């Protein structure tokens, strides 16, 4: 039986990347990206899951989609490859608007 992924679980996973506080500009983009693996690339579902306003999640979602991390109904990521941590950090920076 598959383990149910909770918001708390994703928060713990994000802490592994030293992104712990909601005051960190990478926190919400990181949560949006991780949640998209659970909810799919759907900003409304993600907003409900992470308990953040849809307007904020949609802003990040637009940037994520524009940069090709979300394509149609897929999350295009290399987060689970050998250097996945680096790829995830890079995608967070892009989603946060801190890198292109």
ZIBELRA-V83634 format. One record per pair of residues at least 24 apart in sequence whose ideal C-beta (glycine too) atoms are under 6 Angstrom apart, sorted by sequence separation. I is the first residue (numbers start at 0). GAP is how many residues later the second one is. D is the distance in whole Angstrom. If there is no record, write none. Layout:
i->I gap->GAP d->D
i->I gap->GAP d->D
This chain:
i->9 gap->24 d->5
i->31 gap->25 d->6
i->66 gap->27 d->5
i->31 gap->28 d->5
i->40 gap->29 d->4
i->28 gap->31 d->5
i->63 gap->31 d->5
i->62 gap->32 d->6
i->4 gap->33 d->5
i->40 gap->34 d->6
i->59 gap->35 d->5
i->36 gap->38 d->6
i->35 gap->39 d->5
i->32 gap->58 d->6
i->29 gap->62 d->5
i->28 gap->63 d->5
i->25 gap->66 d->5
i->28 gap->66 d->4
i->28 gap->67 d->4
i->25 gap->70 d->5
i->24 gap->71 d->5
